[in-house]
């Protein structure tokens, strides 16, 4: 363990909007959220904002329909709410279409940023110098679709890094109604290691759970087909884990073991978001029913709904114990 300055005393929150702006809020000792700053970040709707690990400073990245990813860093010398506190350090413009998702890698993997857009290309960029946000280079560029989807059709793309220190560098990438896990092989290349089955509609969101000592990984997906799905992912046994070369001479890695643990259609409609708690023991999902549902694993490793929160009610009345 090594100490570092987080740059703030408590929690921070960043939001993005179709008005092209990003807002940052700080939580006070009175459990209230105070505005830190607001600024015009893009030239079109901002669809996602993500924080880098605080050991790299106060850094966030955003993606937009203007076909760019932008990196911002806080300048504490500027006054709060001046519109100048968050400096744009870099613009990544390798993309050929609107962006859908992006996420910083866990800090032990370095300052890397994964993204995917409507062109169906999954990319990873890395800061050449973690002490400077001004220079980024492309590490990975994998074409996921032979032809991009038509603009007239609904499409969705999402990704999530594996946060575990004890699992090979991995990321799950969702393209339309397919989800694939990519792992880095011994040659340093990302190769497809598994597919998450059973989806019958667009995958709206995906979340890789913190492992906290488990001998396997958990991945949750939210789908347009109305289901929340939870998958168990593990490395193959030693006997099956020998690396070899494929027919084209490319290095292959053993396929991961994937098992569908649970699937639920309690939202009775499209599911939009899934998110794990810090220990990876509780999953939250939200859907078209206007409710957030919390799922927890039992002793038999089966996930069950433990509570439901309604957006239409307030206070204790909004929570339904299950």
Helices and strands as residue ranges (DSSP letters): E 12-16, E 21-27, E 33-40, E 46-51, G 54-56, E 59-64, E 69-74, E 86-92, E 99-104, G 107-109, E 112-117, E 121-129, E 132-143, E 157-161, E 170-175, E 178-184, E 190-196, E 203-208, E 217-223, E 228-234, G 238-240, E 244-245, E 251-252, E 257-264, E 271-276, E 282-287, E 291-297, E 303-310, G 315-318, E 319-321
